[in-house]
Amino acid sequence: MFMNQKLVLIGGGHSHAIALRQWGLNPLPDVDLTLISDVQQTPYSGMLPGHVAGFYSYDETHIDLRSLAKFAGAEFVGDRAIGIDLESNQVICASGQLKFDYLSLDIGSIPQTLTVPGAKEYVVPAKPVPAFLEAWYKLKQSAAAHPEQPLSIAIVGGGAGGVELALNMQSCLKEIFKDKHILEIHLIHRGKQLLSGHNDWVSKKLTKIIQQRGIKLHLQQDVTKVLADRVICQSGLEIESNHIFWVTQAAAPSWINESQLKTDNQGFILVSDTLQSISHPHIFAAGDIATMVNHQRPKAGVFAVRQGQPLFNNWQNILTQQPPQSYIPQDKYLALIGTGDHKAIASWDFLGWRSALFWWLKDYIDRKFMNQFINL
């Protein structure tokens, strides 16, 4: 008896969201498609800082994975993947196992926190996003209930994520705290300058904006210990804080490294130009969890979005015994960094500029992306 081929997806990241939508528009017969995710609502990273600032609602910034799976004709399994058994081709979930013929992973990344004493107990990582948003909502609620009480927030990490978080948190909270001296935000970064992956103009401009807004910037500070009420740096600097957020370099969940898939030094799955694992070609990976061996790029949402279509194409190619096609990501990319005031900085190669026009462009691009998943 002929058995349908089983394609199982783990995670609802940007690449999978686009590929699932394409599958719904161009389905293949005789394929059992399954999506495993421990969340039903998956966030779109491009709009999260704007959501923190209060510019966008929760619904405007999240994709309903159950509805998307239904549109694609896929079974939605609300569970947490905790491992892969490559000998029996099974995904190990918190509440059971799932057999697959082909597997695709798009589960994003997590900040590196576990090596710093106290971080696991006292910090709120920026990822996973649902836990971060829950902590942020509680912070806002508490601040609104006691606007007379001083509040100190420490954000560790001076990349684009940490900078955007600092500016957008301040944008939201300054509406609650009429006395600007009640709110204190600290941005702590181990490097000599902010946004080391961008050009000097962008780094200097954002440093100036951070300082003009009254956000306390601490450069060349390596956090070595976290307590319930403070961050301790190697230099001896201690920063008192009611809430500590962690937006540092990305890392992969430990179970990926334990799965015997070939990974890079950070634990991300090494994939070829076809987005297939270099050690297990029946397994695909895209988004932050994947590192393309021939084209290493920053862990940025723009690359995850661009991988969606070639990922879908190669699912269909491998399922129909066609040769998979190579995908080569762009060398340079436009980054639009919101500054929490309905303006944005455009960063491209060695160029940079700040304008309300770039916020309009960012808003247009982000809404256009999200509109694909409305009323499927």
C-alpha positions in Angstrom: 0.0 0.0 0.0 1.3 3.4 -1.0 2.1 5.7 2.0 2.0 9.5 1.9 5.3 11.2 2.4 5.6 13.0 5.7 7.0 16.5 5.8 7.3 17.8 9.4 8.1 21.4 10.2 9.4 22.5 13.6 8.8 26.2 14.4 6.8 29.0 12.9 9.6 31.5 12.0 9.5 33.9 9.1 10.8 31.3 6.5 8.3 28.7 7.5 5.4 31.2 7.5 6.2 32.2 3.9 6.8 28.7 2.8 3.5 27.5 4.4 1.6 30.2 2.7 3.1 29.2 -0.7 2.2 25.6 0.0 -1.4 26.6 0.6 -1.4 28.3 -2.8 0.5 25.4 -4.5 -0.1 22.2 -2.6 1.4 18.8 -3.5 -0.8 15.7 -3.3 0.2 12.6 -1.3 2.1 14.6 1.3 1.2 14.7 5.0 2.3 18.2 6.2 2.6 18.8 10.0 3.6 22.0 11.8 4.9 21.6 15.4 5.0 24.8 17.5 4.8 25.5 21.2 3.0 28.8 20.4 0.0 29.5 18.2 0.9 33.2 17.7 4.3 33.8 16.2 5.8 37.3 16.3 7.1 39.2 13.3 10.5 40.6 14.5 10.4 43.7 12.3 7.4 45.1 14.2 8.2 44.0 17.7 10.1 47.2 18.7 7.1 49.2 17.4 4.8 47.0 19.5 6.9 47.7 22.6 6.6 51.4 21.9 2.8 51.1 21.6 2.7 51.9 17.8 1.3 48.4 16.9 -1.2 46.1 18.6 -0.4 42.4 19.5 -2.5 41.2 16.6 -0.8 43.5 14.1 2.6 42.0 15.0 1.7 38.3 15.2 0.9 35.5 12.7 -1.8 32.9 13.7 0.0 29.7 13.0 -3.1 27.5 13.5 -4.9 29.5 10.8 -1.9 29.4 8.5 -1.5 25.6 9.0 -5.2 25.2 8.1 -4.7 27.3 5.0 -1.8 25.1 4.0 -3.7 21.9 4.7 -1.2 21.0 7.5 -1.9 19.5 10.9 -1.0 21.9 13.7 0.6 20.2 16.7 0.8 22.5 19.7 3.8 21.0 21.4 7.4 21.8 22.2 10.1 20.0 20.3 13.0 18.9 22.6 15.0 16.6 20.3 15.4 14.7 17.1 16.1 10.9 16.8 17.9 10.7 13.5 18.2 6.9 13.6 14.4 6.4 13.6 13.5 9.8 11.9 11.4 11.0 14.7 10.9 14.4 16.3 10.8 14.1 20.1 8.3 16.5 21.7 7.5 17.2 25.3 4.4 15.0 25.1 5.3 12.4 22.4 7.1 11.6 19.2 6.3 12.3 15.5 7.7 10.3 12.6 9.0 12.1 9.5 10.4 11.4 6.0 11.6 15.0 5.6 12.1 17.6 8.3 12.4 21.4 8.3 13.5 23.6 11.2 12.9 27.3 11.6 12.9 27.9 15.4 14.9 31.1 15.6 17.6 31.6 18.3 18.0 32.5 21.9 20.3 35.0 23.6 23.4 33.6 25.3 22.7 34.0 29.0 23.6 30.8 30.8 27.3 31.5 31.1 26.8 34.6 33.3 26.1 33.7 37.0 22.6 34.8 38.0 21.4 35.5 34.5 19.2 32.5 34.3 17.5 33.4 37.5 17.1 37.2 37.1 17.2 38.4 33.5 14.5 38.4 30.9 15.9 37.3 27.5 14.6 39.0 24.4 13.9 35.5 23.1 11.7 33.5 23.3 9.5 36.5 22.5 6.3 35.3 24.3 8.1 35.2 27.6 9.7 38.6 26.9 6.4 40.2 26.1 4.7 38.7 29.2 7.4 40.4 31.3 7.1 43.7 29.4 3.3 43.8 29.8 3.7 43.2 33.6 6.3 45.9 33.8 4.0 48.4 32.0 1.1 47.4 34.2 3.1 47.9 37.4 4.4 51.2 36.2 1.0 52.5 35.3 -0.3 51.5 38.7 2.5 53.3 40.5 3.7 56.2 38.3 5.2 57.9 41.3 7.7 55.1 42.0 11.2 55.3 40.5 11.9 52.6 37.9 15.3 51.5 36.6 15.8 49.2 33.6 19.0 47.6 32.4 19.4 46.3 28.9 22.4 44.2 28.2 23.5 44.2 24.5 24.3 47.1 22.2 23.4 45.6 18.8 20.4 46.8 16.8 18.0 44.7 19.0 19.3 46.3 22.3 19.3 49.8 20.9 15.8 49.5 19.5 14.5 48.0 22.7 16.0 50.9 24.8 14.6 53.6 22.6 11.1 52.0 22.2 10.8 51.1 25.9 11.5 54.7 26.8 9.1 55.9 24.2 6.3 53.9 25.8 7.2 54.5 29.4 7.6 58.3 29.2 3.9 58.5 28.6 3.4 57.0 32.0 6.1 58.8 33.9 5.4 62.5 33.5 8.5 63.2 35.7 11.4 62.1 33.4 13.7 61.7 36.4 11.6 58.8 37.7 12.5 56.5 34.8 16.1 55.4 34.3 17.2 53.2 31.4 20.8 51.7 31.2 22.2 50.2 28.0 25.2 48.0 28.7 27.5 46.9 25.9 30.8 45.0 25.9 32.1 46.6 22.7 33.7 50.0 22.0 30.8 51.2 20.0 27.1 50.4 19.4 25.9 48.3 16.4 29.3 47.0 15.4 27.8 45.3 12.4 26.8 48.6 10.9 28.8 51.5 9.5 30.4 54.2 11.7 27.8 56.9 10.8 24.9 54.7 12.0 26.8 53.7 15.2 27.7 57.4 16.0 24.2 58.6 15.2 22.5 56.1 17.4 25.0 56.7 20.2 24.1 60.4 20.0 20.3 59.7 20.0 20.7 57.4 23.0 22.6 60.0 24.9 20.2 62.9 23.9 17.3 60.8 25.2 18.9 60.5 28.6 19.5 56.8 28.3 22.7 55.9 30.3 25.2 54.2 28.0 27.9 52.0 29.4 30.4 50.9 26.7 33.2 48.4 27.1 31.5 46.8 30.1 31.4 43.0 30.4 28.7 41.7 32.6 30.1 39.1 34.9 27.3 38.6 37.5 23.6 39.4 37.8 21.8 39.8 41.1 18.1 40.3 41.7 18.5 44.1 41.9 21.7 44.9 40.0 24.1 44.1 37.2 27.8 43.7 38.1 30.5 44.3 35.5 34.1 43.1 35.3 35.3 46.7 35.7 33.7 46.8 39.1 30.7 48.9 37.9 27.5 48.0 39.6 24.2 49.2 38.1 21.1 49.0 40.2 18.0 47.9 38.3 14.5 46.7 38.9 14.3 44.9 35.6 17.1 43.4 33.5 16.7 42.5 29.8 19.2 40.4 27.8 19.6 41.2 24.1 23.1 39.6 23.4 24.5 37.5 20.6 22.3 34.7 19.4 22.7 31.1 20.4 21.0 27.8 19.4 18.9 25.6 21.7 21.1 22.9 23.2 19.0 20.0 21.8 20.1 20.9 18.3 23.7 20.2 19.1 22.7 17.0 20.8 20.9 15.8 17.7 24.0 14.8 15.8 23.2 17.3 13.0 26.4 19.0 11.9 26.5 22.5 13.5 28.8 25.5 13.7 30.6 26.6 16.8 27.5 28.4 18.1 25.3 25.3 17.6 23.5 26.5 14.5 22.7 23.9 11.8 25.1 24.0 8.9 23.2 24.0 5.6 24.2 24.0 2.0 23.1 26.4 -0.7 19.9 24.4 -1.0 19.1 24.9 2.7 19.6 21.2 3.4 21.7 20.0 6.3 25.2 19.2 5.1 25.2 16.0 7.3 21.5 14.9 6.8 20.1 16.2 3.4 16.6 15.0 4.2 16.5 17.8 6.8 16.1 21.5 6.0 16.9 24.5 8.2 16.3 28.2 7.6 16.2 31.5 9.5 18.4 32.1 12.6 18.8 28.4 13.4 20.7 27.8 10.1 24.1 28.9 9.0 24.8 28.7 5.3 28.3 27.2 5.0 29.1 29.1 1.7 27.3 32.4 2.5 27.5 33.3 6.2 25.3 36.2 7.0 24.1 38.0 10.2 21.2 36.5 12.2 18.7 39.1 10.8 15.1 38.8 9.9 15.6 40.0 6.3 17.5 36.8 5.5 14.9 34.6 7.1 12.2 36.3 5.0 14.2 35.9 1.8 14.8 32.2 2.5 11.0 31.4 2.6 10.5 31.0 -1.2 13.6 28.9 -2.0 12.8 26.8 1.1 9.3 26.1 -0.3 10.7 25.4 -3.8 13.2 22.8 -2.4 10.6 21.1 -0.2 8.6 20.5 -3.4 11.7 19.6 -5.4 12.8 16.9 -3.0 9.3 15.5 -2.6 8.9 15.1 -6.3 12.4 13.7 -6.8 13.6 16.9 -8.6 17.1 18.3 -8.0 17.0 21.0 -5.3 18.0 24.5 -6.4 20.7 26.7 -4.9 19.9 29.9 -3.2 22.5 32.6 -2.8 21.6 35.4 -0.3 22.4 39.0 -1.0 25.8 40.4 0.2 24.4 43.8 1.4 21.0 44.5 2.9 19.0 47.5 3.9 18.4 47.8 7.7 15.7 50.1 8.9 16.2 50.8 12.6 13.3 52.5 14.4 14.2 55.2 16.9 11.0 55.2 18.9 9.7 58.5 17.6 8.1 57.6 14.2 11.5 58.1 12.6 14.0 55.4 11.4 17.6 55.2 10.4 18.4 53.5 7.1 21.7 51.5 7.2 23.1 50.1 3.9 26.8 49.2 3.5 28.7 52.4 4.3 25.7 54.7 4.0 23.3 55.9 6.6 20.5 58.5 7.1 17.7 59.3 9.5 14.3 60.4 8.4 10.5 60.1 9.1 10.4 58.9 5.5 12.4 55.8 6.4 9.9 55.1 9.2 7.1 55.3 6.6 9.0 52.9 4.4 9.6 50.5 7.3 6.0 50.6 8.3 4.9 50.0 4.6 7.3 47.0 4.2 6.3 45.5 7.6 2.6 45.8 7.0 2.9 44.4 3.5 4.6 41.4 4.9 2.0 40.8 7.6 -0.9 41.4 5.2 0.0 38.1 3.5 -1.3 36.3 6.5 -4.5 38.1 7.1 -7.8 36.4 6.1 -6.2 33.3 4.6 
